[in-house]
């Protein structure tokens, strides 16, 4: 909410949010339609871990550190689209096999949207604009927002610490884990790179969305897997592995983007 108030809602934010939202949805459909892809990524926990990135806790701090503030709406927009998809459709996909009625009803969809952290942020911004408080709230919220962003990585570290206390083989890449890692850290940023080229994004704009797409798996993927008791260990392994590997891949992406542009 603070970031949105600080930079304002514009077409760049809306555009990148739509790109992230519909690309993830398209890839989910593609994976489950073609049996050759379905065998590589056999369940929704693995698929979501390979598509939903840690755009909030890592992506935004990385973008603020590496890119001009003028591109923040591209970063926020991508995070918004990813977060909306994760919390709207993630629970629905993970509980599909448990319910006889798998159709997504309008009331369920509306409830999922309103419960999304991204939606709540947007609603807060709209209320602020309605009462003409966007500048005042933006200035006041910016200070705690920077603190939250700075401490956000601690959440990832804490979560990883909790995971390591469990007896999980973190580098056992069976059961589609390796394909989920490749999808998250290589294929997703590559697809977004070509999309950004088609849309004529400049270097900083392309870097903003590609780095977001290349973030490791989101903490939300393991939280949802644990909540619905669906392949929690697989989700934990992918989260742990992608976070470690991204220490190499994210700087590599940043360097590669500068070289290729």
N, C-alpha and C positions, 0 to 999 in steps of 0.2 A: 504493500500500500504506500509506504514511504517512497520507494523508488518510482512508482507510478506518479505520485504527486509531484515529486521532484522534477521529473523529466516530462510529464504529461503523456496522455494517450494520443498517439498519432497513427497514421497509416502503416508506418514501419512496424510498430508493435503488433497491430492487428494482422498484418501480412505474415510476419514470422510465426505468430501464434497459430494461424491457420495452416501454415506449412508444416509445423511440428505435429499438430493434431491430426491432420489428414494423412500425412506420411506414415505415422505410426499405425493408424487405422488401416491404411492400404497394405502395409507390410504384414500386419496380423492376418488380414484376409488372404493375402498371397501365400503366406506360410501354410495356412490351414487348408487352402484349396489344392495345392500341388503336393502330392504324396511324397515326392522326393525331398521337398523341404520339410514336410511334416515329420519324416523319419529322422531328420537331423535335429529338429527342435520339437520333440514329441509332446510337450505339455505347455500350458499357459504360463507357469511359473518361469520356465526357461525362456520363453518367448518375451515375456514382459521384462525380464532381467536383461535381455539383449536389446531391447528397444527403449526402455525408460531410463534416462540418464540422471545422474545426480546434479541436475542443473541448478538447483537452489543452493545447496550447501557447498558445492565446489565450483560449478559453472559461473555463477555470478561473481564470487570473489576473484576467480581467475581472470574473468573479463575486465573487472575493475582494475586489476593489477597490470594487465598487459595491453589493454586497448583504451583509446580515447573515450571520455565520458559521453561523447556525442553518439556512440554506438550502443549505449546502454539499453535503449528501447528494443534493439534487435535481440539482445541477450534476454531481457525480461520477457519479450514476446515469445521467444522459443521456450523459455521456462514455463510460461503461462500455458501454452498449448500442450506441453508435455505433462504438466501437473494436472490439468483438466482431464486429459485422456486417462492418466493413471488412476485417478480417484473416482472417475465416472465409470469407466469400463473395467478397470482392474478387478474390483470385487465381483462384478458381474461374471467375468470370464472364469474366475477362480472358484465360484460356487455353482457353475453350470451343471456339473455332474451330480450335484447334491439335490437339486430341485427337479421335479418332474416338469415344471413349466419354465422353460428357458427363455421365453420371450421377455424382452426388456420393456416393461410397461411404462407409460408416461409418468405416472406418479413416482415410480422407482427412479426413473431418469432425472426428474426434477429434484427429488430428494438428494440424489447423488451429486448433482450440480451444486445445490445450495450448501452441501456439506464439504465441498472442495475448498481447500485453503486459498486457491487461486480465485475462485468465485467470490469468496468473502472479501478478499482484497479489492476486487473490482467493485463490489457493492459499496465498500467503504469509500472508495474514490468517487463514485457517482454521488454519494450523499454529500461528500465534501464539496464537489463542484456545484451541487444543487443549492447549497447554502453559501457559496462563495468563499469557502474556507480553505481552498486548495493550497494557496501560498503560505498561509499561517501554519496549517497542519504539516505541510511539506517541510517547512523549516524546522519545526519542533520535532517531528518524527525522524528527521534525517540523522540526528545525533544518535538516538538509540538504534536506528537501523544500521549504522556503520558498526556499532558495537556488536549487534546481532550477527552481521555478516562476518566480522572478524572472528567471532566465537563459533560460527556455524561449523567450521571444519572440526572443532572439538567434538561435535555430535558424531561425525563420521568416525573419528578416532575412538570415541567411547564405544560406539556400536561394534566396531571391529574388535575392540578389546573383549567385549562380551562374547562375540562369536568365537574368538580363539580359546575361550574357556571350555567350549564344547569340543568333544572328540570328533572333529571333522577332518577328513583328508582334503586339505585345501588345494592341493595340486593334482588331484585325481580328476582328469578331464574326460571321464566317461559320461554316458547318458546325455549327450548333447551339450555338455558344459563348454567344451572347446569351441563349438559352433556359435554358442551364445556370446562368448567372449569376442570372437572374431566379428560377429555381427555388431556388437556394441562399440568396439574400439576402432574398427577398420571400415566395415561396410557402411555403417550409418554416417560417419563423417564424409565418406567418399560420395555417397548419394547426395548429401546436403551440399557438398562442394559443387557438383554438377547442376543441382537445382539453382544455387546462387548464381552460377554463370549464366544460366538460361534467363534469370531475372535481372541480369546486368548489375549485380551488387559490386561495389568497389572492394578494395583489399580489406579495409577495416570491417566493413559490413559482412563480407564473406568469412573473415576470421571469427567474427562474433558468433555466427550460427554454426560454423564448422567445429569450433572449440566446444560449443554447447553439445553438439551431436556426439563429440568424442569423449564426453565425460563418462566416468565409470558408472556401473549400475546404481540406481537410486536406493537409498535406505528403505523407501516405501515399498519396494518389491519384496523385500524379506519380511517387512511388517505385515503385508497382505498375505504372503504365503504362510506365515505363522498364524495369522488370524483365522484362516480357512483350512489350516492343516494340510496344505498342498505343497509337497516337495520343499519343505523348509531348508533342508540341508543343501539341496541343489542351489537354491536361491542364495543361501549364505556363502557357499563356495564361489559362486559367480561374483557376488558383491565383493568378497575378499580379494579374489584374483584380479578382477578388473581394476580395483582401486590401486593395488600394487603395480600392475602393469602400466596403468595410466601415468605413473610417475615418469615413464619413458615415452609413452605415445603422445601425451599432450604437448610436451616441449618439442617433440619431433614434428607434430602437426603445425605448431606455431612457426617453426623454422621453414618447413616445407611450403607453407602458405606464402611466406615472404619471398622464397626463391622462385616459386611458380608464377608470381604476380609481378 
